[in-house]
Amino acid sequence: MMLTMHADEAYVTEALRCGVLGYVLKSEATEDLIRALNEVKEGRAYLSPRVSRAVVDAVRNGGATPKDPLTPRERQVLQLVAEGLPTKAIAATLAISAKTAETHRGAIMRKLDIHDMAGLVRYALRNGLTQP
């Protein structure tokens, strides 16, 4: 069972490949979470209505989803950058040094070929890492 903020196809399909039976978005109503828990408890799958579209799209695309170029830690750093945290706050939140946080941000920018903070924020918004 997954309770997450990520609705994009790559997250949903990867979770399903890993054996997740329930995938619920944090933004859904409490009733959806309860329904999902009951479905999973009975051995059935449950997907939040908003993510079921991602599954349909994945099937239509032959099950191929683009490989996420970022590591889980880089995604965490990107989320915090998009939320407006300065480097020192990111470092404190993740219990890493400020230099390590800067290194992650540089790697993110290289991998995504994004050269400014506004571009990172746009990418994070488009990919469900943060909400406006």
Contacts in CASP RR format, 6 or more apart in sequence:
PFRMAT RR
TARGET T0000
AUTHOR 0000-0000-0000
METHOD contacts of the structure
MODEL  1
MMLTMHADEAYVTEALRCGVLGYVLKSEATEDLIRALNEVKEGRAYLSPR
VSRAVVDAVRNGGATPKDPLTPRERQVLQLVAEGLPTKAIAATLAISAKT
AETHRGAIMRKLDIHDMAGLVRYALRNGLTQP
1 20 0 8 1.000
1 21 0 8 1.000
1 22 0 8 1.000
1 24 0 8 1.000
1 36 0 8 1.000
1 37 0 8 1.000
1 40 0 8 1.000
2 15 0 8 1.000
2 20 0 8 1.000
2 22 0 8 1.000
2 23 0 8 1.000
2 24 0 8 1.000
3 24 0 8 1.000
3 25 0 8 1.000
3 26 0 8 1.000
3 33 0 8 1.000
4 11 0 8 1.000
4 15 0 8 1.000
4 23 0 8 1.000
4 24 0 8 1.000
4 25 0 8 1.000
4 26 0 8 1.000
5 25 0 8 1.000
5 26 0 8 1.000
5 27 0 8 1.000
5 128 0 8 1.000
5 131 0 8 1.000
6 12 0 8 1.000
6 25 0 8 1.000
6 128 0 8 1.000
6 129 0 8 1.000
7 25 0 8 1.000
7 48 0 8 1.000
7 50 0 8 1.000
7 51 0 8 1.000
7 54 0 8 1.000
7 128 0 8 1.000
8 54 0 8 1.000
8 127 0 8 1.000
8 128 0 8 1.000
9 54 0 8 1.000
9 55 0 8 1.000
9 57 0 8 1.000
9 58 0 8 1.000
9 65 0 8 1.000
10 65 0 8 1.000
10 66 0 8 1.000
10 68 0 8 1.000
12 23 0 8 1.000
12 47 0 8 1.000
12 51 0 8 1.000
12 54 0 8 1.000
12 55 0 8 1.000
12 58 0 8 1.000
13 54 0 8 1.000
13 55 0 8 1.000
13 58 0 8 1.000
13 63 0 8 1.000
13 65 0 8 1.000
14 65 0 8 1.000
15 23 0 8 1.000
16 23 0 8 1.000
16 55 0 8 1.000
21 39 0 8 1.000
21 40 0 8 1.000
21 43 0 8 1.000
21 44 0 8 1.000
21 45 0 8 1.000
21 46 0 8 1.000
22 36 0 8 1.000
22 39 0 8 1.000
22 40 0 8 1.000
22 45 0 8 1.000
22 46 0 8 1.000
22 47 0 8 1.000
23 36 0 8 1.000
23 46 0 8 1.000
23 47 0 8 1.000
23 48 0 8 1.000
23 51 0 8 1.000
24 32 0 8 1.000
24 33 0 8 1.000
24 36 0 8 1.000
24 46 0 8 1.000
24 48 0 8 1.000
25 48 0 8 1.000
25 50 0 8 1.000
25 51 0 8 1.000
27 50 0 8 1.000
28 48 0 8 1.000
28 49 0 8 1.000
28 50 0 8 1.000
32 48 0 8 1.000
32 49 0 8 1.000
35 46 0 8 1.000
36 46 0 8 1.000
36 48 0 8 1.000
39 45 0 8 1.000
39 46 0 8 1.000
40 46 0 8 1.000
47 55 0 8 1.000
58 64 0 8 1.000
58 65 0 8 1.000
68 75 0 8 1.000
69 111 0 8 1.000
69 112 0 8 1.000
70 78 0 8 1.000
70 108 0 8 1.000
70 111 0 8 1.000
70 112 0 8 1.000
73 94 0 8 1.000
73 104 0 8 1.000
74 104 0 8 1.000
74 107 0 8 1.000
74 108 0 8 1.000
74 111 0 8 1.000
75 129 0 8 1.000
76 94 0 8 1.000
77 90 0 8 1.000
77 94 0 8 1.000
77 101 0 8 1.000
77 104 0 8 1.000
77 105 0 8 1.000
77 108 0 8 1.000
78 105 0 8 1.000
78 108 0 8 1.000
78 120 0 8 1.000
78 123 0 8 1.000
78 124 0 8 1.000
78 129 0 8 1.000
79 124 0 8 1.000
79 129 0 8 1.000
79 130 0 8 1.000
80 89 0 8 1.000
80 90 0 8 1.000
80 93 0 8 1.000
80 94 0 8 1.000
81 90 0 8 1.000
81 105 0 8 1.000
81 108 0 8 1.000
81 117 0 8 1.000
81 120 0 8 1.000
81 121 0 8 1.000
81 124 0 8 1.000
82 120 0 8 1.000
82 121 0 8 1.000
82 124 0 8 1.000
82 125 0 8 1.000
82 129 0 8 1.000
82 130 0 8 1.000
83 130 0 8 1.000
84 121 0 8 1.000
85 93 0 8 1.000
87 98 0 8 1.000
87 101 0 8 1.000
87 102 0 8 1.000
87 105 0 8 1.000
88 98 0 8 1.000
90 101 0 8 1.000
91 97 0 8 1.000
91 98 0 8 1.000
91 100 0 8 1.000
91 101 0 8 1.000
94 101 0 8 1.000
96 104 0 8 1.000
105 120 0 8 1.000
108 114 0 8 1.000
108 120 0 8 1.000
109 115 0 8 1.000
109 120 0 8 1.000
112 120 0 8 1.000
112 123 0 8 1.000
114 120 0 8 1.000
114 123 0 8 1.000
121 130 0 8 1.000
123 129 0 8 1.000
124 130 0 8 1.000
125 131 0 8 1.000
125 132 0 8 1.000
END
